[in-house]
Amino acid sequence: MTRERLGLGLQEVELSPAPLTPVVSLAHSLQQALRGAVFPLSAEQLVWVARENEAPPHVVSLLGTLPRGRFPSVDTVALALGNASV
């Protein structure tokens, strides 16, 4: 930072008024990742669907942590992941 800028009282790091990228909720990511899925599905099948839908790696990874069993809907998947608002 130049002395002139310091003299004007400007911050060394100026904050942007708006985020550079939109924040996408996990609920939205799950809905996109599981688009077209026909429930009920097992955890393995959910991962497969997410990969087919080219879901982001973090979403596929989260789905891989699901317990064994069948999930009747996206809502139950979200609940199992600790996100009750789908």
C-alpha positions in Angstrom: 0.0 0.0 0.0 1.3 3.4 -0.9 1.7 6.2 1.7 -0.8 8.3 -0.3 -3.5 5.6 0.2 -2.6 5.3 3.9 -2.9 9.1 4.2 -6.4 9.0 2.7 -7.4 6.4 5.4 -8.0 3.6 3.0 -7.8 0.1 4.2 -4.9 -2.1 3.1 -7.4 -4.8 2.1 -10.7 -3.4 0.9 -13.7 -5.6 1.2 -15.9 -6.3 -1.8 -19.6 -5.2 -1.3 -20.9 -8.5 -2.6 -19.6 -12.1 -2.6 -17.8 -13.0 -5.8 -19.5 -16.4 -6.1 -23.1 -17.3 -5.1 -23.4 -19.5 -2.1 -25.2 -22.8 -3.0 -26.9 -24.6 -0.1 -26.3 -28.3 0.5 -30.1 -28.8 0.0 -29.9 -27.3 -3.5 -26.7 -29.3 -4.3 -28.4 -32.5 -3.2 -31.4 -31.8 -5.3 -29.2 -31.2 -8.3 -27.0 -34.2 -7.6 -30.0 -36.5 -7.3 -32.0 -35.1 -10.2 -34.0 -37.8 -11.9 -33.5 -40.3 -9.2 -36.3 -42.8 -8.6 -36.6 -43.5 -4.9 -36.1 -45.6 -2.7 -32.4 -45.9 -3.3 -29.5 -47.3 -1.3 -26.5 -45.2 -0.3 -24.5 -46.8 -3.1 -27.1 -46.0 -5.7 -27.3 -42.4 -4.5 -23.6 -42.1 -5.1 -23.9 -43.6 -8.5 -26.8 -41.2 -9.4 -24.8 -38.2 -8.2 -21.8 -39.2 -10.3 -24.0 -39.7 -13.3 -25.3 -36.2 -12.7 -21.7 -34.8 -12.5 -22.3 -33.6 -8.9 -19.4 -31.7 -7.3 -16.9 -34.0 -5.5 -17.8 -32.8 -2.1 -21.4 -33.8 -2.6 -20.4 -37.3 -3.9 -18.1 -37.6 -0.9 -20.9 -36.6 1.5 -23.2 -39.2 0.0 -20.5 -41.8 0.5 -20.7 -41.2 4.2 -24.4 -42.3 4.4 -25.2 -45.3 6.5 -26.3 -48.5 4.8 -30.0 -48.8 4.1 -32.6 -47.4 1.7 -33.6 -43.8 1.5 -37.2 -43.0 0.4 -36.6 -39.4 -0.7 -34.1 -36.5 -1.0 -35.5 -35.2 2.3 -34.5 -38.4 4.1 -31.0 -38.1 2.5 -30.7 -34.5 3.7 -31.9 -35.5 7.2 -29.3 -38.3 7.3 -26.6 -35.8 6.4 -27.8 -33.5 9.1 -29.5 -30.9 6.9 -33.2 -30.8 7.7 -34.1 -28.0 5.2 -34.5 -29.5 1.7 
